[in-house]
Amino acid sequence: MLKNKSKFTTSIYIESSIDFIWWYIATPEGMNGYLTDKVTTKNGKDCIEAGEQVEIVIGDMINEATCIISEAPHVFRLKDHFRTLFADDTYFDYELTTTFSLYEMDQMTKVVVTVEGYDEQHELMQWLKDCGELGWKQSLFNLKNVLELGLDLRYDIFGYPRLGVCNYTASAQQLKRQGLDHETIQGNVLMEVFSDGPAAKAGLKKGDIVINIGDHTVPTYHAFVKALALSFQQSKHIDMVYYRNRERKETTAVLSEDKKFTGLVTPDDDSIEKIKQRK
């Protein structure tokens, strides 16, 4: 692994044949069945071979990928080039490598996803890594549901209401700067607060550290997302506790299901076209 680059690995066991799972992992039609909105190969083939260029659209994110390895039914690897559009119409380009490894077991198949290339020196990449790790856990869970139960739950899983922020798990150093003992209190740094979003309307600002959402502590990005979903089941109005300039503050935000915050848009929406126009 390159210096200052990090990775994550997540896995799941699925009660299905390795060949059937490979179809979902390594073909455009299969990808669209559990994860993507639209996948297009340059040669228009039904399978994705090594060296093939692929355009992958997931909500408001476009990945211009190149297949590096396609060894059915065990290893599938993409060199990813992402362009992500934010709620304020700005965008960010970054590159990663995503590897799917499939292992045939007794009546089960183990699917392992490894994503590499996160720049540890770039704050935005910390947010993207937190998003990516949880996102792949959710996506593999959806694949399991599709294969074992015939249920595509992606919009239920990813459709939780949002605050209109980019956030990630606060480091011990960030907590210390707010006068917090990282061994007893953890939270999420707000890396970006969109001007017309629920968080901004509630008075939150970039750099704030959120430690509570509703009745839930949020020590990690995963806990932050879970708290949003759980709180929304009770009320759209959620109480929040956060720190700014070493001062403890409280506010109430009204969560939004607007697609510009959830990212759940169709490939034909204007937001996708805006990304392509800027390439």
Secondary structure, DSSP 4 states (H G I P E B T S, - for coil): --TTEEEEEEEEEESS-HHHHHHHHHSHHHHHTTT-SEEEETT--SS--TT-EEEEEETTEEEEEEEEEEETTTEEEEEEEEEEE-TTS-EEEEEEEEEEEEEEETTEEEEEEEEEEEETT-HHHHHHHHHHHHHHHHHHHHHHHHHHH----HHHHH---B-SEEEEEPPHHHHHHTT--TTT---EEEEEE-TTSHHHHTT--TT-EEEEETTEE--SHHHHHHHHHHHHHH-SEEEEEEEETTEEEEEEEE-B--HHHH----TTSHHHHHHHHT-
